[in-house]
Amino acid sequence: MAKVAFLGLGVMGHPMAGHLVNAGHDVSVWNRTGAKAEQWAEAYSGAAASTPADAILGAEFVMLCLGDDPDVLAVFDAIAPNIASGMTIVDHTTASAGLARTLCARAAEHGAAFIDAPISGGQAGAEKGALTIMCGGAAEAFAAAEPIMAAYGKRMTLIGESGAGQLAKSVNQICIAGIVQGLAEGMHFAEEAGLDVSKVIEAISGGAAQSWQMENRWETMRDGHFEHGFAVDWMRKDLRIALDTARENGASLPLTATVDQYYADVQAMGGNRWDTSSLLARMGRKKT
């Protein structure tokens, strides 16, 4: 059993922190909206702290699951006075690789380790404890944190040094954006051609066109239901990070840039909180 602090109890963090309790760890939580932390503590018989600095007192592991670079930096600044030698800080936020490298260096000044560990699998993956976790940092720190992350992670991979986990998450989001747009266009084409979409999907899903998105989202896309996972606002944040990094490293991402603008169209339709499969909506598929 380890003493763990979990900071950030959104749709991902709330169940992740719960899995830590279920795995036998001693967990203290903090959330910007204190009522959520209190609700979590009541549900899991855990401890809710009033400040992030209080939450990490005595912790061996500190898990962050926040929104964006500014959120991570603000919380890190708040906990800095209580970061102790030997502590391992694991950031599950999808943030920039540059911030990860900065915070890794700052943690080292306290004798602590820092791992950037963005997650994939959505709310369903968090609830099932079956997340994919892409990590960057020292091998020793990863080896120490891996058994802790196993409470909610199905696959954990050390990609490389600090920042590598965040870069891998950008790769993940780049690939998803292209796949979802391709599926949306294919379904749109089938509908416009007067085909039975269900039969088309049945025919092609066993071949090279198959994907997780096709298997899990085609029916809800067909029916105009876009309430099933990762929100467009968050996807645009992630794609912004990928595109900013591409401008720095010279990578060419024309498809990603185009799909990002398509998601902007969805936002203009009021779909900020729709899931990422809502790309079909901009082609005339109504939300129901």
C-alpha positions in Angstrom: 0.0 0.0 0.0 1.2 3.5 -0.9 0.2 7.0 0.3 -1.1 8.7 -2.8 -2.4 12.2 -3.5 -4.7 12.7 -6.5 -5.3 16.3 -7.7 -8.2 16.8 -10.1 -11.4 14.9 -10.0 -13.0 15.4 -13.4 -14.7 12.7 -15.4 -11.4 10.9 -15.7 -9.8 11.7 -12.3 -12.8 10.8 -10.1 -12.9 7.1 -11.1 -9.1 6.9 -11.3 -8.7 8.0 -7.7 -11.4 5.5 -6.8 -9.5 2.7 -8.3 -6.5 3.6 -6.2 -8.6 3.2 -3.1 -10.0 -0.1 -4.3 -6.4 -1.3 -4.9 -5.7 -0.7 -1.2 -3.8 2.6 -1.3 -4.2 5.5 1.2 -5.6 8.3 -1.0 -6.0 12.0 -0.3 -7.7 14.1 -3.0 -8.1 17.7 -4.0 -10.3 19.4 -6.6 -10.7 23.0 -7.5 -14.4 22.7 -6.8 -14.3 21.5 -3.2 -17.7 19.9 -3.3 -16.5 17.3 -5.8 -13.7 16.3 -3.5 -16.1 16.0 -0.6 -18.4 13.9 -2.7 -15.5 11.6 -3.7 -14.3 11.3 -0.1 -17.8 10.2 1.0 -18.1 7.7 -1.8 -14.7 6.1 -1.2 -14.1 6.8 2.5 -11.1 8.8 1.5 -9.7 12.1 2.6 -10.5 15.5 0.9 -8.0 18.3 1.4 -8.8 22.0 1.1 -5.6 22.8 -0.8 -3.4 20.9 -3.2 -0.4 21.6 -0.9 -2.3 19.9 2.0 -3.3 17.0 -0.1 0.3 16.0 -0.9 1.6 16.1 2.7 3.3 12.8 3.4 2.5 11.4 0.0 4.8 9.0 -1.8 3.0 9.6 -5.1 1.2 12.6 -6.4 -1.1 12.2 -9.4 -2.3 15.2 -11.4 -5.3 15.0 -13.8 -6.1 18.6 -14.8 -7.1 20.6 -17.9 -4.2 22.4 -19.7 -0.8 23.8 -19.2 -1.8 26.8 -17.1 -3.8 24.5 -14.7 -0.9 22.2 -14.3 1.6 25.0 -13.7 -0.7 26.7 -11.1 -1.2 23.5 -9.1 2.5 22.6 -9.3 3.3 26.1 -8.0 0.8 25.5 -5.1 2.3 22.2 -4.1 6.0 23.2 -4.6 6.6 24.1 -0.9 5.5 20.6 0.1 7.3 18.5 -2.5 9.5 16.2 -0.6 12.6 14.2 -1.5 11.8 10.8 -2.8 8.3 11.8 -4.0 7.1 10.8 -7.5 4.8 13.2 -9.3 2.8 11.7 -12.2 1.0 14.1 -14.5 -1.9 12.5 -16.4 -3.0 15.8 -17.9 -2.6 16.1 -21.7 -0.3 19.1 -21.7 2.8 20.3 -23.6 6.1 18.4 -23.7 7.9 21.7 -22.9 6.0 22.0 -19.6 6.7 18.4 -18.7 10.5 19.1 -19.1 10.2 22.2 -17.0 8.4 20.6 -14.2 10.7 17.6 -14.3 13.6 19.9 -13.7 11.8 21.7 -10.9 10.8 18.5 -9.2 14.4 17.4 -9.3 15.4 20.5 -7.4 13.3 19.0 -4.5 14.8 15.6 -4.9 11.5 14.4 -6.5 10.8 12.6 -9.7 8.4 13.7 -12.4 6.7 11.6 -15.0 4.5 13.0 -17.8 1.8 10.3 -18.3 -1.1 11.4 -20.5 -3.9 8.9 -20.8 -6.2 7.5 -23.5 -9.3 5.5 -23.3 -11.9 8.1 -22.4 -14.3 8.2 -19.5 -15.3 4.6 -20.1 -11.6 3.5 -19.9 -11.2 5.4 -16.6 -14.3 3.9 -15.1 -13.3 0.4 -16.1 -9.7 0.9 -15.0 -8.5 0.1 -18.5 -6.6 3.2 -19.6 -3.6 3.4 -21.9 -0.8 5.5 -20.4 2.1 7.0 -22.4 5.0 8.0 -20.1 8.0 10.1 -20.3 10.7 10.3 -17.6 13.4 8.3 -15.9 13.2 4.5 -16.0 13.6 4.3 -12.2 10.6 6.7 -11.6 8.5 4.8 -14.1 9.3 1.5 -12.5 8.2 2.9 -9.1 5.0 4.4 -10.4 3.9 1.6 -12.7 2.4 -0.6 -9.9 0.4 2.5 -8.7 -0.9 3.4 -12.1 -1.9 -0.3 -12.7 -4.9 0.4 -10.5 -6.5 2.2 -13.5 -4.1 1.5 -16.4 -4.3 -1.5 -18.6 -1.3 -0.6 -20.7 1.6 1.6 -19.5 4.6 2.3 -21.7 7.7 4.3 -21.0 8.2 6.1 -24.3 11.4 7.9 -23.5 12.8 10.8 -21.5 10.8 13.7 -20.0 8.2 15.0 -22.5 8.1 11.8 -24.6 4.7 10.8 -23.0 3.1 14.1 -24.1 4.6 13.8 -27.6 3.2 10.3 -27.9 -0.3 11.6 -26.8 -0.1 14.1 -29.6 0.5 11.2 -32.0 -2.5 9.5 -30.5 -4.8 12.5 -31.1 -3.4 13.1 -34.6 -4.3 9.6 -35.6 -7.8 9.7 -34.0 -8.6 13.0 -35.7 -7.9 11.5 -39.2 -9.7 8.3 -38.5 -12.9 10.0 -37.2 -12.9 12.4 -40.2 -12.5 9.4 -42.6 -15.3 7.5 -40.9 -17.6 10.6 -41.0 -16.9 11.1 -44.7 -17.4 7.4 -45.5 -20.8 7.4 -43.7 -21.8 10.6 -45.4 -20.9 9.2 -48.8 -22.9 6.1 -48.1 -26.0 8.0 -47.1 -25.8 10.3 -50.1 -25.4 7.3 -52.3 -28.6 5.8 -50.9 -26.9 2.8 -49.3 -27.9 1.1 -46.1 -25.2 2.3 -43.8 -25.5 -0.7 -41.4 -24.9 -3.1 -44.3 -22.0 -1.1 -45.5 -20.4 -1.1 -42.1 -21.0 -4.8 -41.7 -19.3 -5.4 -45.1 -16.2 -3.3 -44.5 -15.6 -3.6 -40.7 -13.9 -6.9 -41.1 -11.3 -5.6 -43.5 -8.7 -2.9 -43.7 -11.2 -0.1 -43.0 -11.9 -1.4 -39.5 -11.1 0.8 -36.5 -12.1 1.3 -32.9 -14.1 4.4 -33.9 -16.0 2.4 -36.5 -16.7 -0.5 -34.1 -17.8 1.8 -31.2 -19.2 4.9 -32.8 -20.8 4.3 -36.2 -24.3 3.6 -34.8 -24.3 6.6 -32.5 -23.0 8.7 -35.4 -25.7 7.4 -37.7 -28.4 8.3 -35.0 -27.0 11.7 -34.3 -26.1 10.9 -30.7 -22.9 12.7 -29.7 -22.9 12.3 -26.0 -20.5 9.4 -25.7 -17.0 10.5 -24.7 -14.2 12.9 -25.2 -15.6 16.4 -25.9 -14.8 18.6 -28.9 -13.4 21.4 -26.7 -10.8 19.0 -25.2 -9.9 17.6 -28.6 -9.3 21.1 -30.0 -7.0 21.7 -27.0 -5.1 18.6 -27.7 -4.8 19.3 -31.4 -3.6 22.8 -30.6 -0.8 21.3 -28.6 0.1 19.0 -31.5 0.0 21.8 -34.0 2.1 24.1 -31.9 4.7 21.4 -31.4 4.7 20.7 -35.2 5.5 24.3 -35.8 8.5 24.0 -33.5 9.8 20.7 -34.8 9.0 21.1 -38.5 6.5 18.3 -38.8 3.9 18.7 -41.5 0.3 18.1 -40.3 -2.0 19.3 -43.0 -4.8 16.8 -42.3 -4.6 17.5 -38.5 -4.9 21.3 -39.2 -7.9 20.7 -41.5 -9.7 18.5 -39.0 -9.0 21.0 -36.2 -10.9 23.6 -38.3 -13.7 21.1 -38.8 -14.0 20.8 -35.1 -14.1 24.6 -34.9 -17.2 24.3 -37.2 -18.8 21.9 -34.7 -18.1 24.3 -31.9 -19.8 27.1 -34.0 -22.8 24.8 -34.2 -22.9 24.6 -30.4 -21.2 21.3 -30.2 -18.5 22.2 -27.7 -19.4 19.3 -25.4 -20.4 16.8 -28.1 -18.0 13.9 -28.5 -15.4 13.8 -31.2 -17.5 11.7 -33.5 -19.7 14.8 -34.1 -17.6 15.6 -37.2 -20.5 14.0 -39.1 -22.8 16.7 -37.8 -21.1 19.4 -39.9 -22.0 17.4 -43.0 -25.8 17.7 -42.3 -26.3 14.9 -39.8 -28.6 16.4 -37.1 -27.9 15.8 -33.4 -30.8 14.1 -31.6 
